[in-house]
């Protein structure tokens, strides 16, 4: 056999041996793409489906409606993301939304809109501070503590109102409604507030020392403690931020309705957590993204809106959320273990 034939045979054998490696490399590339951009792909698929199924879905009015509806949950989700990234949960946000909305509305006619909003923010910060102290400083389990807060804050709301419906007596005489109902250049004011908060806290989480501490505490609490990070203070701060942002959401919700019911925020905690984990926030802490958490919330809002446009029963959204939560949690845990099945 001459030299050219030997070289040709060697190249053929080399090509054959490299083919499985190339296929494996392609599979890893596709897997890596979906791990990093799977949320965006899911968002595009959901939008495309409802755009085809309903000609009203992509209208400007409906888009603004969806964004305004998710702005409340999106604001709460920012604080929840920080809490989860730090390795904890806050199940009290739904009840705190009810309480802060009621406080904002009931105090409006007593002290005026600005003092009422300040008082409302103080209520949210106080709740977050107490919960953060118990979890961060006393090392108590966040699920148990905030589950107790869920019931306790709802009880405080009922005691505060005496079980009565709260409303602003003359809503047309105050500018307070602009926060929840107003528009700036055709964009709802709650959406503008949410966009500012997303930008601000995205910078805080990714570009500041505090943000790095939050990620470190959630990812490896023992190592962060030995590196000099005061994990108790960091955890407490995340709960305070969560309480403050929930109060902001309560103000926006009260402003939009110009009234408040005692159970206004019931169930918000589960929707916020579902949106957060859909956005890639790891339940095991140490990983999360503010903008992606908002996209997760937006997908849930789109599902709710799309189901209504298609005339499907309201409970379909709960089924969809159940599938989403179970699926995403499974994938999150599986990715940490390195396998999808035990």
Buried (B, 14 or more C-beta within 10 A) or exposed (E): EEEEEEEEEEEEEEEEEEEEEEEEEEEEEEEEEEEEEBBEEBBEEBBEBBEEEBEEBEEEEBBBBBBBBBBBBBBBBBBBBBBBBBBBBBBBBBBBBBBBBBBBBBBBBEEEBEEBBEBBBBBBBBBBBBBBBBBBEEEBEBEEBBBBBBEBBBEBBBEBBEEEEBBBEEBEEBEBBEBBBBEEEEBBBBBBBBBEBBEEBBEBBEEEEBBBBBBBBBBBBEEBBEEEBBBBBBBBBBBBBBBBBBBBBBBBBBBBBBBBBBEBBBEBBBBBBBBBBBBBBBBEBBBBBBBBBBBBBBBBBBBBBBBBBEEEEEEBBBEBBEEBBEEBBEBBEEEEEEEEEE
